[in-house]
């Protein structure tokens, strides 16, 4: 079984008809329910729900506190390479973009780890471009072993792998996997991914399941908002998370909804996702999936990130760099995208405390 078969059925839904006929009463009815179905999710993502954002926000806050308490887990990405073989029209790392590519040696990774560890964070996310030639599984595994000396939790956001390859990385010490479908609309996906292994839509969609089968504890999925209609993309991402959460009871499933940010290249997103739309999507996620984590990156502006803490977010990056070697400035490279919230980790921690929440630097450690 694969979520792809669910997607094939869901994509046939008459979305425009659903959204046109949904009323505020339908939204309020969904807000009264304890367990929501896909029609309730559509109601919460509909234009009619924009008039109910305050009620959605209040219930989202209550559910988040109920399941997660008033805590925000902090983490940081660590870019160790930016070589990529894919031609993706919207990404700075795309193979056609001309800039000096970087790949850290194990010695440089250790220097980068030491610089980042001084901040006090214990959860990190390894990122690379997508190139098995430049960053094979053996390279990633070796990097994980270096990083495990400094961090309690090491997750990866790299090119999709086979199940056996993920098992090798689990043995090396990873406990989390982030993989974005980028855009769930299969036709749009093919138009944006021109060349390279990333063009294989089905293989990418099945990646979270291969990760679960390999025993990875935390799986984070999502869509890059702006590449297609945000309401439908948020719907598919939530349904995908629900599928994974139902099938893999031992895995912790979380969601992210990053929005397009300025990057190298001339691509302009066809869909503009306003702040209120992001708020609507996040609160709809929380109401539909009360036990799932919601991750918010530094792509989002400072004031918005501060306010979203109340509405369902459980995990945030802080003081992040999106360039290779960006923490130690050792062999530093080109940023994947521009960061919007440039505050330091200490500033983020103080902000979280001022909201009455507790910043968490470590909540898990894998003993290998």
Secondary structure, DSSP 8 states (H G I E B T S, - for coil): --HHHHHHHHTTS-HHHHHHH--HHHHHHHHT-SS--HHHHHHHHSGGGGGGHHHHHHHHHHHHHHHH-SEEEEEEEEE-B-----EETT-TT-TTS-S---B--HHHHHHHHHHHHTTT--EEEEE--S-TTTS-HHHHHHHHHHHTTT-SEEEEE-S---HHHHHHHHHHT--EEE---B---HHHHHHHEEESGGG-HHHHHTHHHHHHHTT-SEEEEEB-BTSS-HHHHHHHHHHHHHHHHHH-TTSEEEEE--B----SSS---SS---HHHHHHHHHHHHHH-TTSEEEE-TTS-HHHHHHHGGGT--EEE-S---STTTTTTSS----SS--S----HHHHHHHHHHTT-EEES-S-----
